[in-house]
Amino acid sequence: MFSLKKFIPRESIIRHIRFSSTSHLPTVYALSTSHGRAAIGVIRVTGTESQFVTSVRKLYDPKTSILLDESLAILFNGPKSYTGEDLLELHLHGGNAVIKAVLKAIESLHTNEKPIRYAEAGEFSKRAFQNGRFDLTEIEGIRELIDAETESQRVGALDSMTGSNKIRFLEWREKIVDSIGLLTAIIDFSEDAEIEDIDNIYKNVDKKVTELQKEIDQFLKRTQSSEVLLKGIKLTLLGPPNAGKSSILNKLANEEAAIVSDIAGTTRDIINVPLNIHGYKVVVGDTAGIRDLAKADKIEAEGIKRAKIQAQVGDLVIVVLPANDAHIDEELVDLIKVLNKEKKVLVILNKCDLVSKEEVMHLIDNSSHILNVPKDNFLPVSCYNDEGIDQLSNGLIEEFKVISATEKSDPIMITQRVKDILINDVLNGFNEFKTYKDLDDVVIATESLTQSVEGIGKITGETVGVEEVLGVVFSSFCVGK
């Protein structure tokens, strides 16, 4: 009987790149903190001559013996340092003159026997990859963490930096390798196998590929939803003139981000203000007040036109209505009815301090009917006494979770490079596998899965051809990281 276990030549199927040592490379150094006057400046030195650089505790110029600074010198012995090499950090006083003097002194230590040079962009992280300290997904996660501006971005970057994505990718890779092994067994030993066994192998592999295809599709959908956290959730403020849209914006921003006036038509163009609302990056678009175009001048009419366009491309629309004025122009009513069919529309009744609670409830009932917006989407507030502002912020957080698909799980962030490889290499390989499986061409079907598994390798940096992606990964790093 045909046996599968002894016919899965894993190592012969997938070629690996082993992590290379960087011991032959010159020692490099760089300023790892920002240029400019600061309390502390950190210079990093990595390589075999790191200890040579620390031949003194107080930092003296090696040629003139002039005292440069008193610093905290921390040596991290390889391979447990960031780069996997001996790595030195000099914590200096952060003045420009001190930094320049110490960098110049380190430069002067270079000799042919002890090569020392300034680091290239991303070289510290590149060496960490070359020495096996991190794979490419973890390296990219570190970059995303550095760039994170909000709490949600920080949480999303941690998946990559801590290796959660790496584990997920390696699990996918193992499943594909198993499938390749099964198909290779058919190629090499089909003459000794029974037809029934071959059919079962094909069905087993096809089932695994289908399940994996669905899993990767769902993963990509989650990452696509999480991308809004990087770009910022687009929130558009609409309403009639003098309804208090700019006041609402200022409350959300906790600053005077927009001009507030009792003159109708103060906002003539779209004011986009990036905000951090409870850990979410939000780009709030304050638009021109929408009213009967016959009452607006030429410039205001153009502002109204732009407001309509802004509302259609936004992720969430907030309509601000004055509680002390029940009239709503048909221009605004028609727009809200259209938007309500496409996306979530929240309605804020502002200036509720000017009317009674009974009048507010009556206005909600009436406006809900006119605008075709559910009553649950209405919220009474007052920018004068802050009534309802906290409820507004909390309500927005729940909407942001829905938009970014983070209601039940943390966001997942991947780079465009990883996304492209998953689509163009991994999923495309699956599609080709199914095509050639149906044509009963097991050889090309197997090669198609090899394309998929090599795609995973490009993501993590474990296959031949890794050099072609290194430049893309590290070129965006700053010098000293």
PLY file of the C-alpha trace (Angstrom):
ply
format ascii 1.0
element vertex 481
property float x
property float y
property float z
element edge 480
property int vertex1
property int vertex2
end_header
0.00 0.00 0.00
1.20 3.50 -0.82
2.53 5.31 2.28
2.84 9.09 2.46
4.99 9.65 5.52
8.32 8.63 4.02
7.74 10.57 0.81
7.65 14.19 2.12
11.11 15.57 1.29
10.66 18.92 3.07
14.27 20.09 2.93
14.69 19.21 -0.73
11.55 21.10 -1.74
12.08 24.50 -0.11
15.41 26.29 -0.33
16.36 28.48 2.61
18.75 31.38 3.03
20.64 30.96 6.26
21.31 34.10 8.26
24.78 35.37 7.47
27.28 36.71 9.97
28.24 40.39 9.86
31.55 39.92 11.69
33.47 40.72 8.50
31.77 44.08 8.07
33.25 47.32 9.41
32.09 48.80 12.69
29.52 51.54 12.06
28.18 54.37 14.16
25.38 56.94 13.95
23.36 59.43 15.92
20.17 57.54 16.84
18.27 60.48 18.30
17.02 63.54 16.46
19.37 66.30 15.40
18.95 69.50 17.34
19.29 70.80 20.87
18.08 68.28 23.47
18.79 67.05 26.98
20.16 63.71 25.76
21.74 62.57 22.51
22.40 58.86 21.88
25.12 57.65 19.52
25.05 53.99 18.56
28.11 51.98 17.55
27.83 48.39 16.32
30.45 45.91 15.16
33.54 44.08 16.31
35.35 47.30 17.28
32.59 48.62 19.54
34.66 47.95 22.66
37.63 49.69 21.07
35.56 52.86 20.79
34.96 52.72 24.55
38.60 52.69 25.49
37.83 55.62 27.81
34.92 56.34 30.17
35.07 60.10 29.95
35.07 60.95 26.29
38.27 62.51 25.07
39.36 63.39 21.57
41.75 60.51 20.67
44.23 62.88 18.98
44.14 66.02 21.14
43.07 64.43 24.45
40.61 67.27 24.94
37.63 66.30 27.13
34.54 66.13 24.94
31.82 65.12 27.39
31.00 62.91 30.35
28.65 60.24 29.06
26.88 57.06 30.04
28.49 54.29 27.97
26.44 51.09 27.74
27.88 48.05 25.97
25.50 45.31 24.81
27.43 42.14 24.07
26.42 40.20 20.98
24.51 38.13 20.08
21.88 39.49 22.51
22.06 43.08 21.34
19.68 44.78 18.89
21.98 44.08 15.93
23.31 40.71 17.14
26.82 42.23 17.31
28.61 44.01 20.12
26.71 47.29 20.32
27.64 50.43 22.22
25.38 53.31 23.18
26.85 56.64 24.25
24.30 58.76 26.11
25.61 62.28 25.75
24.45 65.75 26.63
22.34 66.63 23.63
23.87 69.90 22.46
24.79 70.14 18.78
28.43 70.97 19.52
28.82 67.93 21.82
27.25 65.57 19.28
29.39 66.86 16.40
32.59 66.64 18.46
31.97 63.04 19.56
30.98 61.91 16.05
34.14 63.49 14.66
36.24 61.78 17.35
34.75 58.37 16.52
35.44 59.00 12.83
39.10 59.64 13.61
39.46 56.13 15.11
39.16 54.53 11.67
42.18 52.61 10.40
42.64 49.90 7.79
43.06 47.39 10.61
40.04 48.70 12.53
37.55 49.96 9.90
34.95 52.32 11.39
32.53 54.41 9.32
29.23 56.25 9.60
26.21 53.99 9.19
23.98 53.93 6.13
20.22 54.45 6.44
18.65 51.44 8.18
21.99 49.65 8.58
21.52 48.82 12.27
18.22 47.10 11.51
19.65 45.44 8.40
22.41 43.90 10.50
19.82 42.75 13.02
18.08 40.91 10.18
21.32 39.50 8.77
22.29 38.15 12.18
18.89 36.50 12.69
17.72 38.79 15.50
14.53 39.67 13.59
12.80 38.64 10.40
11.54 41.19 7.89
8.03 41.40 9.36
9.45 42.22 12.80
11.80 44.81 11.31
8.90 46.47 9.50
6.90 46.36 12.73
9.65 48.29 14.49
9.46 50.97 11.81
5.66 51.14 12.11
5.94 51.45 15.89
8.35 54.37 15.52
5.91 56.05 13.12
2.84 55.37 15.30
1.04 58.59 16.23
-1.95 57.17 18.13
-2.71 54.31 20.51
-4.54 52.29 17.85
-1.55 52.61 15.50
0.77 51.50 18.30
-1.35 48.41 19.01
-1.47 47.54 15.31
2.30 47.82 14.93
2.91 45.48 17.86
1.51 42.50 15.94
4.44 42.72 13.54
7.12 43.87 15.99
6.43 41.15 18.57
6.34 38.42 15.93
2.60 37.66 15.92
2.39 38.17 12.16
5.57 36.14 11.71
3.99 33.18 13.53
0.88 33.48 11.36
2.94 33.56 8.14
5.10 30.60 9.19
1.97 28.55 9.97
0.70 29.28 6.45
4.09 28.37 5.05
4.13 25.04 6.87
0.69 24.14 5.51
1.79 24.93 1.95
5.01 22.95 2.38
2.98 19.97 3.59
0.82 20.21 0.48
3.86 20.45 -1.79
5.29 17.38 -0.10
2.13 15.41 -0.79
2.07 16.45 -4.44
5.77 15.66 -4.81
5.03 12.18 -3.54
2.52 11.76 -6.38
5.11 12.93 -8.94
7.88 10.67 -7.66
5.92 7.57 -6.71
2.66 7.61 -8.70
3.56 4.36 -10.45
3.62 2.55 -7.10
0.46 4.19 -5.79
-3.14 3.24 -6.21
-5.53 5.58 -8.02
-7.70 5.89 -4.92
-4.71 7.08 -2.85
-3.77 9.66 -5.48
-7.33 10.97 -5.59
-7.39 11.26 -1.80
-4.10 13.19 -1.86
-5.45 15.62 -4.44
-8.65 16.14 -2.43
-6.67 16.65 0.77
-4.36 19.23 -0.81
-7.25 21.00 -2.55
-9.11 21.27 0.79
-6.03 22.69 2.55
-5.43 25.25 -0.19
-9.09 26.33 -0.21
-9.12 26.79 3.58
-5.84 28.68 3.49
-7.10 30.87 0.65
-10.14 31.87 2.71
-7.98 32.52 5.76
-5.64 34.83 3.84
-8.57 36.63 2.20
-10.08 37.31 5.63
-6.69 38.46 6.92
-6.36 40.93 4.05
-9.87 42.26 4.70
-8.95 42.90 8.32
-5.75 44.67 7.35
-7.65 46.76 4.81
-10.05 47.88 7.54
-7.09 48.63 9.81
-5.43 50.78 7.13
-7.90 53.54 7.97
-6.11 53.84 11.32
-2.93 54.88 9.52
-4.51 57.32 7.09
-7.06 58.59 9.59
-10.82 58.03 9.78
-12.51 60.66 7.61
-15.26 62.37 9.58
-17.31 65.07 7.82
-19.28 67.77 9.64
-22.37 68.96 7.76
-25.15 71.33 8.66
-26.78 74.68 7.95
-24.83 77.91 8.49
-24.36 78.97 12.10
-25.40 75.57 13.50
-22.20 75.25 15.50
-20.16 72.87 13.36
-16.94 74.72 14.09
-17.76 74.74 17.81
-18.24 70.95 17.72
-14.90 70.63 15.92
-13.18 72.74 18.56
-14.69 70.59 21.34
-13.39 67.43 19.69
-10.00 69.04 19.13
-9.88 70.62 22.60
-8.57 73.78 20.95
-9.64 76.62 18.69
-9.14 74.67 15.46
-11.78 76.59 13.49
-13.18 80.11 13.39
-16.33 80.49 15.46
-18.71 83.30 14.58
-22.42 84.08 14.68
-22.23 85.31 11.08
-23.79 82.85 8.64
-21.33 81.38 6.11
-18.14 81.88 8.17
-16.68 78.59 6.90
-16.29 79.05 3.15
-14.04 76.07 2.39
-13.28 72.66 3.90
-11.06 72.77 6.98
-9.43 69.34 7.54
-8.14 68.93 11.08
-6.27 65.76 12.12
-7.23 64.77 15.67
-6.35 62.05 18.14
-9.71 61.06 19.62
-9.23 58.45 22.35
-6.36 56.78 20.49
-7.85 56.98 16.99
-6.43 59.19 14.27
-9.38 61.13 12.86
-9.37 63.71 10.08
-12.36 65.97 10.71
-13.59 67.97 7.74
-15.43 71.15 8.79
-17.46 72.22 5.76
-19.37 75.24 4.56
-22.91 75.54 5.87
-25.42 74.03 3.45
-28.42 76.19 2.62
-30.52 77.32 -0.35
-28.02 78.18 -3.09
-30.15 81.21 -3.99
-29.17 82.75 -0.65
-25.45 82.09 -1.07
-22.87 84.18 -2.91
-20.57 82.67 -5.54
-17.80 81.71 -3.11
-20.18 80.22 -0.54
-21.94 78.23 -3.30
-18.60 76.69 -4.26
-18.04 75.84 -0.58
-21.42 74.08 -0.44
-20.51 72.08 -3.55
-17.24 70.96 -1.97
-19.04 70.06 1.27
-21.28 67.64 -0.62
-18.27 65.97 -2.27
-16.46 65.74 1.07
-19.46 64.04 2.68
-19.63 61.39 -0.03
-15.98 60.31 0.36
-15.93 60.37 4.18
-16.15 57.31 6.44
-18.64 58.91 8.83
-20.96 61.91 8.53
-22.06 64.07 11.43
-24.89 66.50 10.76
-25.07 69.44 13.17
-28.49 71.07 13.56
-29.37 74.00 15.85
-31.91 72.95 18.48
-33.39 76.46 18.49
-34.31 76.36 14.79
-36.51 73.55 13.49
-36.26 74.56 9.83
-34.00 72.46 7.57
-33.35 73.60 3.99
-34.35 71.16 1.25
-30.77 71.30 -0.04
-29.55 69.69 3.19
-32.50 67.30 3.50
-31.92 65.85 0.03
-28.18 65.39 0.71
-28.72 63.63 4.05
-31.27 61.23 2.53
-28.75 60.22 -0.13
-25.90 59.83 2.38
-28.05 57.83 4.78
-28.37 55.09 2.14
-24.59 54.80 1.77
-23.10 55.24 5.26
-23.79 55.94 8.91
-25.16 59.43 9.55
-25.15 60.85 13.08
-27.19 63.94 13.90
-26.11 66.33 16.65
-28.67 68.77 18.00
-26.49 71.63 19.18
-27.44 74.59 21.40
-29.76 72.45 23.55
-29.15 74.86 26.42
-31.42 77.33 24.58
-34.51 75.10 24.56
-36.40 72.78 26.91
-35.97 69.01 26.99
-39.51 68.62 25.66
-38.66 70.77 22.65
-35.52 68.70 22.06
-37.50 65.43 22.04
-40.08 66.92 19.69
-37.31 68.12 17.35
-35.74 64.65 17.30
-39.06 63.05 16.38
-39.70 65.60 13.63
-36.16 65.63 12.20
-35.92 61.83 12.22
-39.01 61.66 10.03
-37.87 64.43 7.65
-34.29 63.14 7.23
-35.13 59.41 7.35
-32.47 58.96 10.05
-33.17 56.64 13.03
-33.82 58.37 16.37
-30.98 56.39 17.96
-28.59 58.31 15.69
-29.53 61.64 17.29
-27.58 63.20 20.16
-28.45 66.48 21.94
-25.44 68.55 23.01
-24.48 72.02 24.10
-21.09 73.49 23.30
-21.89 76.25 25.81
-22.12 74.04 28.91
-20.57 70.81 27.46
-23.80 68.84 27.87
-23.61 65.63 25.81
-19.98 66.16 24.70
-18.71 63.11 26.60
-21.53 61.00 25.16
-20.55 62.27 21.70
-16.91 61.22 22.21
-17.91 57.78 23.50
-20.35 57.30 20.63
-17.66 58.21 18.12
-15.28 55.64 19.62
-17.84 52.90 19.00
-18.26 54.07 15.39
-14.48 54.12 14.91
-14.26 50.51 16.11
-16.85 49.49 13.53
-15.14 51.39 10.70
-11.72 49.91 11.53
-13.10 46.41 12.33
-11.62 46.54 15.84
-14.81 45.86 17.85
-13.68 42.38 18.89
-9.98 42.27 18.04
-6.93 44.51 17.83
-6.02 46.10 14.49
-3.60 44.34 12.15
-1.10 46.43 10.23
1.02 45.19 7.33
3.09 47.10 4.81
2.11 47.52 1.18
5.04 45.25 0.31
3.56 42.39 2.33
0.07 43.01 0.96
1.34 42.92 -2.64
3.21 39.65 -2.08
0.19 37.98 -0.47
-1.98 38.94 -3.45
0.46 38.59 -6.36
2.51 35.61 -5.17
0.67 33.61 -2.53
-2.97 33.89 -3.63
-2.05 33.91 -7.29
-0.13 30.67 -6.73
-3.26 29.16 -5.17
-5.36 30.18 -8.18
-2.85 28.65 -10.58
-2.75 25.48 -8.50
-6.51 25.06 -8.89
-6.30 25.71 -12.64
-3.62 23.08 -13.26
-5.15 20.65 -10.78
-8.32 20.69 -12.87
-6.15 20.05 -15.94
-4.59 17.10 -14.08
-1.09 18.60 -14.44
0.39 17.75 -11.05
3.87 19.08 -11.91
2.77 22.64 -12.72
0.20 22.52 -9.90
3.08 21.78 -7.53
5.18 24.59 -9.01
2.24 26.93 -8.43
2.28 26.14 -4.73
6.05 26.59 -4.73
5.40 30.14 -5.94
3.07 30.61 -2.97
5.52 29.32 -0.40
8.36 31.39 -1.87
6.04 34.38 -1.55
5.78 33.74 2.20
9.57 33.53 2.21
9.83 36.95 0.57
7.66 38.34 3.37
9.78 36.93 6.19
13.12 36.96 4.36
13.72 33.21 4.33
14.00 32.37 0.63
16.44 32.88 -2.19
15.75 36.25 -3.75
15.61 38.07 -0.43
18.16 40.66 -1.56
15.70 42.15 -4.05
13.37 43.17 -1.22
15.97 44.34 1.30
16.44 47.69 -0.40
12.71 48.47 -0.24
12.46 47.46 3.42
15.46 49.40 4.73
15.50 52.46 2.46
12.74 54.13 4.50
14.61 53.78 7.79
16.40 56.76 9.24
20.15 56.63 9.82
20.89 55.19 13.25
17.95 52.78 13.32
0 1
1 2
2 3
3 4
4 5
5 6
6 7
7 8
8 9
9 10
10 11
11 12
12 13
13 14
14 15
15 16
16 17
17 18
18 19
19 20
20 21
21 22
22 23
23 24
24 25
25 26
26 27
27 28
28 29
29 30
30 31
31 32
32 33
33 34
34 35
35 36
36 37
37 38
38 39
39 40
40 41
41 42
42 43
43 44
44 45
45 46
46 47
47 48
48 49
49 50
50 51
51 52
52 53
53 54
54 55
55 56
56 57
57 58
58 59
59 60
60 61
61 62
62 63
63 64
64 65
65 66
66 67
67 68
68 69
69 70
70 71
71 72
72 73
73 74
74 75
75 76
76 77
77 78
78 79
79 80
80 81
81 82
82 83
83 84
84 85
85 86
86 87
87 88
88 89
89 90
90 91
91 92
92 93
93 94
94 95
95 96
96 97
97 98
98 99
99 100
100 101
101 102
102 103
103 104
104 105
105 106
106 107
107 108
108 109
109 110
110 111
111 112
112 113
113 114
114 115
115 116
116 117
117 118
118 119
119 120
120 121
121 122
122 123
123 124
124 125
125 126
126 127
127 128
128 129
129 130
130 131
131 132
132 133
133 134
134 135
135 136
136 137
137 138
138 139
139 140
140 141
141 142
142 143
143 144
144 145
145 146
146 147
147 148
148 149
149 150
150 151
151 152
152 153
153 154
154 155
155 156
156 157
157 158
158 159
159 160
160 161
161 162
162 163
163 164
164 165
165 166
166 167
167 168
168 169
169 170
170 171
171 172
172 173
173 174
174 175
175 176
176 177
177 178
178 179
179 180
180 181
181 182
182 183
183 184
184 185
185 186
186 187
187 188
188 189
189 190
190 191
191 192
192 193
193 194
194 195
195 196
196 197
197 198
198 199
199 200
200 201
201 202
202 203
203 204
204 205
205 206
206 207
207 208
208 209
209 210
210 211
211 212
212 213
213 214
214 215
215 216
216 217
217 218
218 219
219 220
220 221
221 222
222 223
223 224
224 225
225 226
226 227
227 228
228 229
229 230
230 231
231 232
232 233
233 234
234 235
235 236
236 237
237 238
238 239
239 240
240 241
241 242
242 243
243 244
244 245
245 246
246 247
247 248
248 249
249 250
250 251
251 252
252 253
253 254
254 255
255 256
256 257
257 258
258 259
259 260
260 261
261 262
262 263
263 264
264 265
265 266
266 267
267 268
268 269
269 270
270 271
271 272
272 273
273 274
274 275
275 276
276 277
277 278
278 279
279 280
280 281
281 282
282 283
283 284
284 285
285 286
286 287
287 288
288 289
289 290
290 291
291 292
292 293
293 294
294 295
295 296
296 297
297 298
298 299
299 300
300 301
301 302
302 303
303 304
304 305
305 306
306 307
307 308
308 309
309 310
310 311
311 312
312 313
313 314
314 315
315 316
316 317
317 318
318 319
319 320
320 321
321 322
322 323
323 324
324 325
325 326
326 327
327 328
328 329
329 330
330 331
331 332
332 333
333 334
334 335
335 336
336 337
337 338
338 339
339 340
340 341
341 342
342 343
343 344
344 345
345 346
346 347
347 348
348 349
349 350
350 351
351 352
352 353
353 354
354 355
355 356
356 357
357 358
358 359
359 360
360 361
361 362
362 363
363 364
364 365
365 366
366 367
367 368
368 369
369 370
370 371
371 372
372 373
373 374
374 375
375 376
376 377
377 378
378 379
379 380
380 381
381 382
382 383
383 384
384 385
385 386
386 387
387 388
388 389
389 390
390 391
391 392
392 393
393 394
394 395
395 396
396 397
397 398
398 399
399 400
400 401
401 402
402 403
403 404
404 405
405 406
406 407
407 408
408 409
409 410
410 411
411 412
412 413
413 414
414 415
415 416
416 417
417 418
418 419
419 420
420 421
421 422
422 423
423 424
424 425
425 426
426 427
427 428
428 429
429 430
430 431
431 432
432 433
433 434
434 435
435 436
436 437
437 438
438 439
439 440
440 441
441 442
442 443
443 444
444 445
445 446
446 447
447 448
448 449
449 450
450 451
451 452
452 453
453 454
454 455
455 456
456 457
457 458
458 459
459 460
460 461
461 462
462 463
463 464
464 465
465 466
466 467
467 468
468 469
469 470
470 471
471 472
472 473
473 474
474 475
475 476
476 477
477 478
478 479
479 480
